[in-house]
Amino acid sequence: MNKVSTYQKIIFVKHVDIDELDHVNNVVYLNWVQDIAKEHWQICASQGIIDQYKWVVVNHNITYKKQLKIHQKAFIKTQVFDNAKGALWGRMVWIYDESKDLIVEANTQWCLVDTQSLKPRRITDEIKSVFLAYE
């Protein structure tokens, strides 16, 4: 049986995150989605694997449900599922406010590339093992 890998952190909304409508700008949410995916990879993978491979975004599908405002605390969580196919791997990201209300949900797809050639690389069991633990 396999387990999915999750990673989460807390974000505090800063003044630079706010747009002219007085809430977090949609581009900021996108940056948070990308940042947490990168952090998750860097925490889970060995330095050798990090040096050999990188991830590039193929698709972000983001649903904005509510707004965050200045000085609010947000909880951001990402999860990688056992759904890798070829060089592609999906991941989900959720952003919640302090009341645990869902603010943003992102379904993203990433492509594994070789650091030297920048060409796509099939996701091997070694790469899967970075995120998935098998019992």
C-alpha positions, 0 to 999 in steps of 0.5 A, spaced: 500 500 500 502 506 498 502 513 502 501 520 498 506 525 501 504 532 504 507 538 506 504 544 509 506 551 512 503 557 514 503 564 510 502 571 513 499 576 508 504 582 507 502 588 504 506 587 497 501 581 496 495 585 496 492 588 489 488 594 488 482 591 490 485 590 497 486 582 497 491 578 495 492 578 488 491 572 484 498 572 481 501 571 488 496 565 490 500 562 483 507 564 486 505 560 493 502 554 489 509 554 485 513 555 492 510 550 496 511 545 490 519 547 490 519 547 497 516 540 498 521 537 492 527 540 496 525 537 503 524 530 500 529 529 495 536 528 496 541 533 493 544 528 488 537 528 485 535 535 486 542 536 482 540 532 476 532 533 475 528 539 476 520 540 475 517 545 470 509 547 470 505 544 464 498 546 467 495 550 473 488 549 474 486 554 480 479 555 483 479 562 487 473 561 492 474 566 497 479 572 499 485 573 503 486 580 506 492 584 509 495 581 515 491 574 515 494 568 516 493 562 511 495 555 511 498 552 505 498 544 504 500 540 498 499 533 496 502 529 491 498 523 489 501 516 486 499 518 479 505 519 475 505 518 468 511 518 463 514 525 465 508 528 468 506 528 475 500 531 478 499 535 485 494 539 489 495 545 493 490 548 498 490 554 501 485 555 507 484 561 512 485 561 519 478 559 520 480 553 516 475 555 510 478 553 503 480 560 499 484 557 493 484 550 490 490 548 485 490 542 481 497 542 477 501 538 473 509 538 473 514 535 468 520 532 470 526 535 466 534 533 466 537 539 469 543 538 463 539 537 457 532 540 460 529 535 456 523 531 459 525 525 463 520 519 465 519 519 472 522 512 475 521 509 481 527 512 484 523 519 483 517 516 485 520 514 492 522 521 493 514 522 495 511 516 496 512 511 501 510 503 500 508 499 506 
